[in-house]
Amino acid sequence: MKEVAKYIIKVDAEFKDGQIVPEIPFEEVMRLVNEPNIVIVKTGIPEATLRSVIAATREWADKTPLAEGPDTFDNNQHKQRLHIAKIQQAPQLFHDHTFDAILDLEEPTKETLLNVFTPLRQFWNNLTGNNEEYGIHKGGPFFHPQVTHYPLGGSFFGRHWHPLNPQKVGTILALNQYGKDYTSGGTGYVINDHIVETEGYQDMGDIILFRYDLPHWVSPSSFADRFSWEDPAGRWVAILPFYDPWAKPADKDEPQGWKAQIQTAKNATSEAVV
């Protein structure tokens, strides 16, 4: 475990028997996340496994029509998002592949994606003390596995935030390599009024963990490159949101509950001294 920048901590891990095993206990990882910090876990997932997810996603998308209507949260779809997000109320430009019904995918696509999303699911369960499986659950939270492509030439996701629960901790797995496959664009955060940029700190196979109610964004890829939906170049990530799509969305005001809790604790200490 090593602090590599203010509020950025890297944690080594082992990829053993298909599971991500960090060098420190899961409880300690969550403590670091909740302080809060951005925790980058070096999973050790093989490069071939990660790149196969990109290849399988692209092959699946090539034969699957683009979704254009409102999200239904009960299927597998891909969408070229260029709008203001309805839930997050943030501008966005990226190619989203969402596998709410991941277990309904045909082989070998399903196996290839689950080679990454099963370890991600188990890792999140271990972090949060849950035992959730894949599957759609109307009236309650469930997993929304996503493979997201940020093309070169200006793709981004504007500043937004989420309710802390039931997700608790966000997970962003890098499927390709900064400095090789893309050279601009990374996820940024606000912690204690400090801007934390992770661009350049996340390598292929690393998972960024963050307290889910932290304001965050994806910085634009360089406008020096020509934008193209068809060009696979750019940043690719796998994320695993867990939420009820029909529940109450995030509040309009940025949730900084942890800051309020810290201030309340300080005030209580001051009063006790007096």
JORAVEN-V37695 format. One line per field, one symbol per residue. ss: DSSP state (A for helix, B for strand, O for the rest). psi: psi as a letter, one per 20 degrees, with the letter a starting at -180 (. if undefined). Layout:
# JORAVEN-V37695
ss->???
psi->???
This chain:
# JORAVEN-V37695
ss->OBBBBOOBBBBBBBBBOOBBBBOOOAAAAAAAAAOOOBBBBBOOOOAAAAAAAAAAAAAAAAOOOOOOOOOOOOOBBBBBBBBBOOOOOOBBBBBBBBBOOAAAOOOOAAAAAAAAAAAAAAAAAAAAOOOOOOOOOOOOOBBBBBBBBBBOOOOBBBBBOOOOOOOOBBBBBBOOOBOOOBOOOOBBBBBOOBBBBOOOOOOOOBBBBBBOOOOBBBOOOOOOOOOOOOOOOBBBBBBBBBBOOOOOOOOOOOOOAAAAAAAAAAAAAAAAAO
psi->ppoirpjopppqrpopkjqooqiqqhhhghgggigqropopnhjpqghgghhggghgggghhjpqpphaqpikkaprqpoonaopggilqqqnropopmhlhiiqqqjgggghhhghghgghggghgikrlqrqqpnpjrqrqmppoppnqqjjqrorparrqgqiggpqpoppiappighqjqorpqrppljppopipiiprpiqpppqpijpprroqqqpihqpqphhpiqappqpqmqoroijrprqqgqpolhhghgghgggghgghhg.
